[in-house]
Amino acid sequence: MNKKILRSIRSGAFIFAILSFNFAAKAQNSECKDKLVAFEEFVLKNSHDQTIYKRWKELKLQCPTESETVYLLGEKILSQKVDQANTAEEKSPLISELSNLYDEHDKAFPNNKRGNRINKALLLYNNKAGDSREIFTFLDKAFQLDNSEFTNPEVLNLYSGLLVSQNEKKEIELTLDQLLEKLDQISGKVQSELKKSNQVKDNLTIKSQTAKLTAEEQNSLQQSKLSISELTIVTENVNARIDKLTNCEVLISFYQKNFDKNSENALWLERVSDRLDAKKCKSDFFIKVTEKLYALSPTAKSAYAMGMIARDKKDRSQVIEYFTKSAELQTDVNKKAELYYLIATTYGYPDKEKAREFAKKALAVKPDFGKSYIYISQLYSNSTRDCAGSNAFEDKALYWLAAETAKKAGAVDPTMKKTADQLAADFIKQAPSKQEISMAKRKAGEQIAFKCWIGESVSIPKL
């Protein structure tokens, strides 16, 4: 529960969400049940009444185990009072009361799954009401005991930051391996939440291509994108904290010790492969981890990693195989286009026809991928020897086709227009001049076909 959530209770609408909570099965006696129903009805009709707090306290005192609703309503009521308090003196007792309420909730309903240790930590942190050691202690215990509720990106980031700072200040004393183990566990939790959010995003994105999403689905899609953005930042922060503590030797040693117990854990293998790759710890162990990951989980990401290993080995055929597999599995059109472009440049000038094929695949999935047109134009301009015509005029005419192709890059992607126009101008300089057109007894508009691998034609421009 962060400040935004705390502020949201200013609207009486918050009550309706709580009142939907199913408490009927937990009724102790008819008297307490009647009191709770009466309180709910009073709140619905008098959401801004100043006596709500007093009435709620009486209800909790008389019926502490009647229903979780008693505690959920109390949390909202006290949160509102904390948020509206004007001075630290006013806030302090309210914060203490709300903090105690979280404890009372857990005691009365120990399996409530509300993440109250996390709520306490955020309450203290957001209101600058507790020291860092106290906040860390709540979060550390919550991470161990309430892991399923430990999903808030803000909390994950706060916990990892406090973990490192508390260790630096000797408030806690951990060996480097123990510290890395905790950071890796946090990283694993972030990774798991990212997977869930990405799955929601991918499923809804695919569905939106063939059907209109409901309002609820559209909201879920937006929430998943927001979650991915926030969790990605947390990932970067945790990785930075690990990088600061380690070098390749330390990382490899740490992960090697944990390999056997995690050798069938695809998420762990992915995390290790990513971290070693980011740190440029290219070793036999990195290859071992990545190969195992691909065998267990042939995803776009693991196939790409295998392709990079093959590239380091200068195994061109394997590079193309893995990058092609990665592109086929990739659902993000931007990444898919980049992969097809990467395959095109891997084929390169030695196999211009295949290079163009994959450059066009990039355009098929992302029509404004201007880089592909630039690359294809360069393939054409480097083919005058491969496509030698019956005379020098036709050889040079290929530069017109290269210029036309280069200009397409600027047409689909305005950010590339300057580069595309300059490249096209350079090609035009190498194409036949007006005098050469006349000497060859050709005229504007006449088609020149290229019968080599290019298989296209170009019109002689009017100069």
C-alpha positions in Angstrom: 0.0 0.0 0.0 1.7 3.2 -1.2 0.8 6.8 -0.9 -1.4 6.7 -4.0 -3.4 3.9 -2.4 -3.6 5.8 0.9 -5.0 8.9 -0.9 -7.5 6.9 -2.8 -9.7 6.4 0.3 -10.8 10.0 0.3 -13.6 8.8 -2.0 -16.4 7.0 -0.3 -16.3 4.6 -3.2 -13.5 2.6 -1.4 -16.1 1.1 0.9 -17.9 -0.7 -1.8 -14.8 -2.8 -2.7 -14.4 -3.9 1.0 -18.1 -4.7 1.5 -18.0 -7.3 -1.3 -15.6 -9.3 0.9 -17.1 -12.7 1.8 -17.3 -12.9 5.6 -20.5 -14.9 6.2 -18.8 -18.2 6.9 -16.7 -16.6 9.7 -19.6 -15.3 11.8 -19.1 -16.2 15.5 -22.5 -15.2 16.7 -25.6 -13.5 15.5 -24.9 -10.4 17.6 -21.5 -9.6 16.1 -22.9 -10.4 12.7 -25.7 -7.9 13.2 -23.3 -5.3 14.5 -21.1 -5.6 11.4 -24.0 -5.4 9.0 -25.3 -2.3 10.9 -21.8 -0.7 10.7 -21.6 -1.4 7.0 -25.0 0.1 6.3 -24.0 3.1 8.4 -20.8 3.6 6.4 -22.6 3.3 3.1 -25.1 6.0 4.0 -22.6 8.2 6.0 -19.2 7.7 4.3 -17.9 11.1 5.5 -19.4 11.0 9.0 -16.8 11.9 11.7 -18.0 9.2 14.0 -17.1 6.3 11.7 -13.7 5.9 13.3 -15.2 5.7 16.8 -17.9 3.3 15.7 -15.3 1.1 14.0 -13.1 0.9 17.1 -16.1 -0.2 19.2 -16.9 -2.9 16.6 -13.3 -4.2 16.6 -13.2 -4.2 20.4 -16.5 -6.2 20.7 -16.1 -8.5 17.6 -12.3 -8.9 16.9 -12.7 -12.2 15.1 -16.1 -11.7 13.4 -14.7 -11.1 9.9 -11.6 -9.9 8.1 -13.8 -7.1 6.9 -13.4 -5.5 10.3 -9.6 -5.2 9.7 -9.9 -4.2 6.0 -12.3 -1.4 6.9 -10.1 -0.4 9.7 -7.0 -0.2 7.4 -8.9 2.1 5.1 -10.2 4.3 7.9 -6.8 4.7 9.6 -5.0 5.1 6.3 -7.3 8.0 5.5 -6.6 9.6 8.9 -2.8 9.2 8.4 -3.0 10.8 5.0 -5.1 13.7 6.2 -3.0 14.4 9.4 -1.2 17.7 9.0 1.7 17.3 11.5 4.1 14.6 12.6 2.6 14.8 16.1 -0.9 14.0 14.7 0.4 11.2 12.4 2.6 9.4 14.9 -0.1 7.8 17.0 -2.2 7.0 14.0 0.7 5.2 12.3 1.3 3.2 15.5 -2.3 2.3 15.6 -2.4 1.2 12.0 0.8 -0.8 12.4 -0.7 -2.6 15.4 -3.8 -3.2 13.4 -1.8 -5.2 10.8 -0.4 -7.3 13.7 -3.9 -7.8 15.1 -5.2 -8.8 11.7 -2.5 -11.5 11.3 -3.1 -12.8 14.8 -6.9 -13.0 14.3 -6.7 -14.4 10.7 -3.2 -15.9 10.3 -3.8 -17.1 6.7 -5.2 -13.8 5.4 -2.7 -13.4 2.5 -2.8 -9.6 2.8 0.9 -9.0 3.1 0.7 -7.1 6.3 4.4 -7.2 7.1 4.9 -5.6 3.8 2.1 -3.1 4.5 3.8 -2.2 7.8 7.2 -1.6 6.1 5.7 0.6 3.5 3.6 2.5 6.1 6.8 3.3 8.0 8.9 4.0 4.9 6.4 6.3 3.1 5.8 8.3 6.3 9.4 8.4 7.3 8.3 6.9 10.6 10.8 4.0 11.1 14.5 3.5 10.8 16.0 1.5 7.9 16.8 -1.4 10.1 13.2 -1.8 11.3 11.8 -1.5 7.8 14.4 -4.0 6.5 13.5 -6.5 9.2 9.8 -6.4 8.3 10.6 -6.9 4.6 13.2 -9.6 5.2 10.8 -11.6 7.2 8.0 -11.0 4.7 10.1 -12.2 1.9 10.7 -15.5 3.7 7.1 -16.0 5.1 4.9 -14.0 2.7 6.7 -14.6 -0.6 3.5 -15.0 -2.6 2.4 -11.4 -1.6 5.9 -10.0 -2.4 5.0 -8.7 -5.9 5.0 -4.9 -5.7 7.9 -3.5 -7.8 8.4 -0.7 -5.3 8.8 -3.1 -2.4 11.2 -5.4 -4.3 13.4 -2.5 -5.2 13.3 -1.2 -1.6 14.1 -4.5 -0.1 17.1 -5.2 -2.4 18.4 -1.7 -1.7 18.1 -2.0 2.0 19.7 -5.4 1.9 22.9 -4.0 0.4 22.9 -0.8 2.5 22.3 -2.7 5.8 25.1 -5.0 5.0 27.4 -2.2 4.1 26.6 -0.4 7.4 27.1 -3.7 9.3 23.5 -3.6 10.6 23.4 -7.1 9.3 26.4 -9.3 8.7 26.4 -11.6 5.7 29.2 -13.3 3.8 29.4 -12.3 0.1 27.9 -15.7 -0.9 25.0 -15.1 1.6 24.4 -11.6 0.2 24.5 -12.8 -3.4 22.1 -15.6 -2.5 19.5 -13.2 -1.2 20.0 -10.8 -4.1 19.6 -13.7 -6.5 16.4 -14.8 -4.8 15.0 -11.2 -5.2 16.1 -11.2 -8.8 14.3 -14.6 -9.2 11.1 -13.2 -7.8 11.3 -10.2 -10.1 12.0 -12.5 -13.0 9.0 -14.6 -12.1 6.6 -11.6 -11.9 8.0 -10.3 -15.2 7.2 -13.7 -16.8 3.6 -13.5 -15.6 3.1 -9.9 -16.8 4.7 -10.7 -20.2 2.4 -13.7 -20.6 -0.6 -11.5 -20.0 0.6 -8.8 -22.4 1.5 -11.3 -25.2 -1.8 -13.2 -24.9 -3.9 -10.0 -25.1 -1.7 -8.5 -27.8 -2.2 -11.6 -30.0 -5.9 -11.6 -29.2 -6.2 -7.9 -30.1 -5.0 -8.6 -33.6 -8.1 -10.6 -34.5 -10.7 -9.4 -32.0 -11.7 -6.4 -30.0 -10.6 -6.5 -26.4 -13.2 -5.9 -23.6 -12.7 -2.9 -21.4 -11.4 -5.3 -18.7 -9.0 -6.8 -21.1 -7.7 -3.4 -22.2 -7.2 -2.5 -18.6 -5.3 -5.7 -18.0 -3.1 -5.1 -21.1 -2.2 -1.6 -19.8 -1.6 -2.8 -16.3 0.7 -5.6 -17.6 2.7 -3.1 -19.7 3.1 -0.8 -16.6 4.1 -3.7 -14.5 6.7 -4.8 -17.1 8.1 -1.3 -17.2 8.4 -1.0 -13.4 9.8 -4.6 -12.9 12.4 -4.0 -15.7 13.7 -1.0 -13.7 13.9 -3.2 -10.6 15.8 -5.8 -12.6 18.3 -3.2 -13.7 18.7 -2.0 -10.2 19.2 -5.4 -8.7 21.7 -6.3 -11.5 23.6 -3.1 -10.8 23.9 -4.0 -7.1 25.1 -7.5 -8.0 27.6 -6.1 -10.5 29.0 -3.7 -7.9 29.8 -6.6 -5.6 31.2 -9.1 -8.1 33.5 -9.8 -11.0 33.4 -12.7 -13.4 35.4 -14.9 -11.2 33.1 -14.3 -8.2 29.9 -14.7 -10.3 31.0 -18.0 -11.9 32.2 -19.4 -8.6 28.9 -18.5 -7.0 26.7 -19.9 -9.7 28.8 -23.1 -10.2 28.2 -24.0 -6.6 24.4 -23.7 -7.2 24.3 -25.3 -10.6 23.5 -29.0 -9.7 20.5 -28.1 -7.6 19.2 -25.7 -10.3 20.1 -27.6 -13.4 16.5 -28.3 -14.2 15.2 -24.8 -13.3 14.8 -22.9 -16.5 14.2 -19.5 -14.8 17.4 -19.9 -12.8 19.4 -20.9 -15.9 18.0 -17.9 -17.8 18.9 -15.6 -15.0 22.5 -16.9 -14.8 22.9 -16.9 -18.6 21.7 -13.3 -18.8 23.9 -12.1 -16.0 27.0 -13.7 -17.2 26.3 -12.4 -20.7 25.7 -8.9 -19.5 29.0 -9.0 -17.5 30.7 -10.5 -20.6 31.8 -13.5 -18.5 32.1 -15.7 -21.6 33.4 -19.0 -20.3 32.8 -22.8 -20.6 30.4 -22.4 -17.7 28.4 -19.8 -19.5 28.1 -22.1 -22.5 27.1 -25.0 -20.3 24.4 -23.0 -18.7 23.1 -21.6 -21.9 23.0 -25.0 -23.7 21.2 -26.5 -20.8 18.7 -23.6 -20.8 18.0 -24.0 -24.5 17.5 -27.8 -24.1 15.0 -27.2 -21.3 13.3 -24.1 -22.7 13.9 -23.2 -26.4 12.5 -19.7 -26.2 13.3 -16.7 -28.4 15.7 -15.5 -25.7 17.6 -18.8 -25.2 17.8 -19.4 -29.0 19.3 -15.9 -29.4 21.9 -16.7 -26.6 22.8 -19.9 -28.5 23.2 -17.9 -31.6 25.6 -15.5 -29.9 27.7 -18.4 -28.7 27.8 -19.8 -32.2 28.9 -16.3 -33.5 31.8 -16.3 -31.0 32.8 -19.6 -32.4 32.5 -18.2 -35.9 30.0 -21.0 -36.8 28.0 -19.1 -39.4 25.5 -21.9 -40.2 24.7 -22.3 -36.5 24.4 -18.6 -36.0 21.8 -18.4 -38.7 20.0 -21.5 -37.4 19.6 -20.2 -33.9 18.8 -16.6 -34.9 16.1 -17.9 -37.3 14.6 -20.1 -34.5 14.7 -17.0 -32.1 12.9 -14.9 -34.7 10.2 -17.5 -35.2 9.6 -17.7 -31.5 9.7 -14.0 -30.9 6.3 -12.2 -30.4 7.5 -8.6 -30.2 7.5 -7.3 -33.8 10.4 -4.9 -33.1 12.6 -7.6 -31.8 11.5 -10.0 -34.6 12.4 -7.4 -37.2 15.8 -6.8 -35.6 16.5 -10.6 -35.6 15.6 -10.9 -39.3 17.9 -8.0 -40.0 20.6 -9.6 -38.0 20.2 -12.8 -40.0 20.4 -10.8 -43.2 23.7 -9.2 -42.2 25.0 -12.6 -41.2 24.4 -13.9 -44.7 25.9 -10.6 -45.9 27.5 -10.0 -49.3 28.7 -13.6 -49.8 25.0 -14.6 -50.1 23.2 -11.5 -51.2 20.0 -13.3 -52.3 19.5 -14.8 -48.8 20.5 -11.5 -47.2 17.8 -9.7 -49.1 15.3 -12.4 -48.3 15.7 -11.9 -44.6 15.9 -8.1 -44.9 12.5 -8.3 -46.6 11.2 -10.6 -43.8 12.0 -7.8 -41.4 9.9 -5.4 -43.5 7.1 -7.9 -43.7 6.7 -7.8 -39.9 7.6 -4.2 -39.5 6.9 -2.1 -42.7 8.6 1.0 -41.3 11.9 -0.8 -40.7 13.9 1.5 -42.8 17.3 -0.2 -42.1 16.3 -3.0 -44.3 15.8 -0.8 -47.3 19.2 0.8 -46.7 20.8 -2.6 -46.4 19.1 -3.9 -49.6 20.3 -0.8 -51.5 23.8 -1.6 -50.4 23.5 -5.2 -51.6 22.4 -3.8 -55.0 25.2 -1.3 -55.2 27.7 -4.1 -54.5 26.4 -6.3 -57.2 27.7 -4.7 -60.4 30.2 -7.5 -60.8 27.7 -10.2 -59.9 25.1 -8.9 -62.3 27.3 -7.8 -65.2 25.0 -7.0 -68.1 25.7 -7.0 -71.8 27.4 -3.6 -71.5 28.8 -1.1 -69.0 25.7 1.1 -69.3 23.5 -1.6 -67.8 26.1 -2.3 -65.1 26.0 1.3 -63.9 22.2 1.4 -64.2 22.0 -0.8 -61.2 22.9 2.3 -59.1 19.5 3.7 -60.0 17.8 0.7 -58.5 20.0 1.1 -55.4 19.1 4.8 -55.1 15.3 4.0 -55.5 15.6 1.4 -52.7 17.5 3.7 -50.4 14.9 6.4 -50.7 12.2 4.0 -49.5 14.0 4.0 -46.1 13.3 7.7 -45.7 9.7 7.3 -46.9 8.8 4.7 -44.3 10.9 6.0 -41.5 11.3 9.8 -41.4 14.1 9.6 -38.9 16.2 8.0 -41.6 15.3 10.4 -44.4 18.6 12.4 -44.2 20.7 9.3 -44.3 18.6 7.7 -47.1 18.7 10.8 -49.3 22.4 11.2 -48.9 23.0 7.5 -49.8 20.7 7.8 -52.8 22.5 10.9 -54.0 25.8 9.0 -53.8 24.4 6.2 -55.8 23.0 8.6 -58.5 26.5 10.0 -58.9 27.7 6.5 -59.9 24.7 5.9 -62.3 24.8 6.8 -66.0 24.9 10.5 -66.7 22.6 12.3 -69.2 25.4 12.1 -71.8 25.9 8.4 -71.2 22.1 7.8 -71.7 22.3 9.6 -75.0 25.4 7.8 -76.2 23.8 4.4 -75.3 20.8 5.5 -77.4 18.5 5.0 -74.4 15.6 7.2 -73.3 13.8 8.1 -70.1 11.2 5.7 -69.0 12.8 2.7 -70.7 13.0 -0.4 -68.4 16.3 -2.2 -67.7 15.9 -5.7 -66.2 18.5 -7.4 -64.1 18.4 -11.1 -64.7 20.9 -12.1 -62.0 19.9 -12.9 -58.4 18.2 -9.4 -58.2 15.4 -10.3 -60.7 14.1 -6.7 -60.7 14.0 -3.8 -63.2 14.4 0.0 -63.1 13.2 2.8 -65.3 15.7 5.2 -66.7 15.0 8.5 -65.0 14.5 11.8 -66.8 17.7 13.8 -66.2 
